[in-house]
Amino acid sequence: MPSGFESGATGDGAIAALLFLAAINETMQAYGTLNSSPWTAESFGADDRRASALKEYVAHAVTFSMATSLIAAFVAHGKKATWAIVLGALGTNAYLVWLYSRASERGRAAGASGWANG
């Protein structure tokens, strides 16, 4: 290991970095659990019922991930840790809401409404 590397990977900064990554991971996990994928939303989400369901599940994912990140921030109760957790979750939610919204719009434009309702 290069000299000096160990000293840079300790303390509050290292913990905050891990918490930031954990917040991103937990947010991604919420979407993976509550939604199938942006590809599925784009491929099969053209009709109003499916588009409405997608919005509902995205709202569930945002609510769940932000609630868990706020709890984690409270438990961590350090300024750097709190910001790392909350900003990680907020940034990831912003990206995923945009991604799923774009997928839904593309599905509607393509008219992809078939699949399970044959």
C-alpha positions as MATLAB code, in Angstrom:
seq = 'MPSGFESGATGDGAIAALLFLAAINETMQAYGTLNSSPWTAESFGADDRRASALKEYVAHAVTFSMATSLIAAFVAHGKKATWAIVLGALGTNAYLVWLYSRASERGRAAGASGWANG';
ca = [
       0.000    0.000    0.000;
       1.418    3.445   -0.846;
       2.814    5.436    2.049;
       0.293    7.836    3.583;
      -2.736    6.057    2.129;
      -3.785    4.636    5.476;
      -3.919    8.039    7.140;
      -6.287    9.371    4.472;
      -8.785    6.570    5.023;
      -9.608    7.174    8.672;
     -11.792    9.412   10.799;
     -14.987   11.299   10.082;
     -14.196   11.833    6.407;
     -13.912    8.114    5.726;
     -17.082    7.366    7.665;
     -18.943   10.151    5.842;
     -17.768    8.764    2.495;
     -19.030    5.291    3.415;
     -22.346    6.726    4.589;
     -22.655    8.691    1.342;
     -22.140    5.492   -0.651;
     -24.549    3.603    1.615;
     -27.231    6.269    1.089;
     -26.818    5.970   -2.674;
     -26.968    2.179   -2.464;
     -30.072    2.165   -0.282;
     -31.832    4.575   -2.625;
     -30.958    2.369   -5.600;
     -32.197   -0.679   -3.671;
     -35.530    1.036   -2.980;
     -36.057    1.623   -6.687;
     -34.962   -1.901   -7.555;
     -37.435   -3.302   -5.062;
     -40.354   -1.005   -5.823;
     -39.914   -0.648   -9.600;
     -38.824   -3.092  -12.230;
     -36.553   -0.861  -14.319;
     -36.579    2.243  -16.514;
     -36.394   -0.139  -19.492;
     -39.642   -1.828  -18.412;
     -41.291    1.550  -17.852;
     -40.261    2.671  -21.321;
     -41.145   -0.604  -23.019;
     -44.559   -1.218  -21.477;
     -45.724    2.032  -19.890;
     -47.630    3.882  -22.583;
     -51.172    3.571  -21.293;
     -52.562    5.812  -18.567;
     -52.979    3.047  -15.986;
     -49.361    1.917  -16.220;
     -48.010    5.474  -16.283;
     -50.036    6.257  -13.153;
     -48.799    3.098  -11.433;
     -45.203    4.009  -12.295;
     -45.609    7.463  -10.725;
     -47.093    5.891   -7.612;
     -44.209    3.448   -7.176;
     -41.614    6.142   -7.824;
     -43.284    8.207   -5.077;
     -43.113    5.182   -2.751;
     -39.419    4.736   -3.540;
     -38.647    8.417   -2.884;
     -40.601    8.397    0.381;
     -39.022    5.163    1.604;
     -35.468    6.074    0.661;
     -35.675    9.575    2.125;
     -37.256    8.296    5.354;
     -34.525    5.700    5.805;
     -31.804    8.218    4.962;
     -33.185   10.697    7.511;
     -33.256    7.979   10.157;
     -29.664    7.050    9.296;
     -28.668   10.723    9.438;
     -30.266   11.025   12.874;
     -28.457    7.907   14.116;
     -25.123    9.141   12.711;
     -25.760   12.617   14.256;
     -22.578   14.154   12.957;
     -22.693   17.198   10.688;
     -20.551   15.634    7.957;
     -22.260   12.244    8.221;
     -25.739   13.778    8.183;
     -25.008   15.797    5.052;
     -23.341   12.821    3.341;
     -26.372   10.615    3.943;
     -29.063   13.150    3.040;
     -27.268   14.568   -0.010;
     -26.482   11.073   -1.268;
     -30.138   10.073   -1.086;
     -31.420   13.400   -2.486;
     -29.043   13.355   -5.439;
     -29.788    9.748   -6.265;
     -33.538   10.343   -5.989;
     -33.321   13.344   -8.305;
     -31.477   11.274  -10.899;
     -33.831    8.282  -10.649;
     -37.022   10.391  -10.752;
     -35.676   12.034  -13.914;
     -34.704    8.652  -15.392;
     -38.102    7.038  -14.732;
     -39.964   10.128  -15.961;
     -37.972   10.080  -19.173;
     -38.633    6.362  -19.588;
     -42.366    6.912  -19.124;
     -42.394    9.734  -21.685;
     -40.489    7.586  -24.194;
     -42.924    4.719  -23.663;
     -45.876    6.984  -24.311;
     -44.216    8.388  -27.441;
     -43.519    4.885  -28.720;
     -47.021    3.681  -27.903;
     -45.671    0.690  -25.996;
     -48.802   -0.465  -24.235;
     -49.097   -4.152  -25.120;
     -47.469   -7.014  -23.209;
     -49.449   -8.403  -20.273;
     -52.968   -7.306  -21.204;
     -52.886   -9.038  -24.627;
];
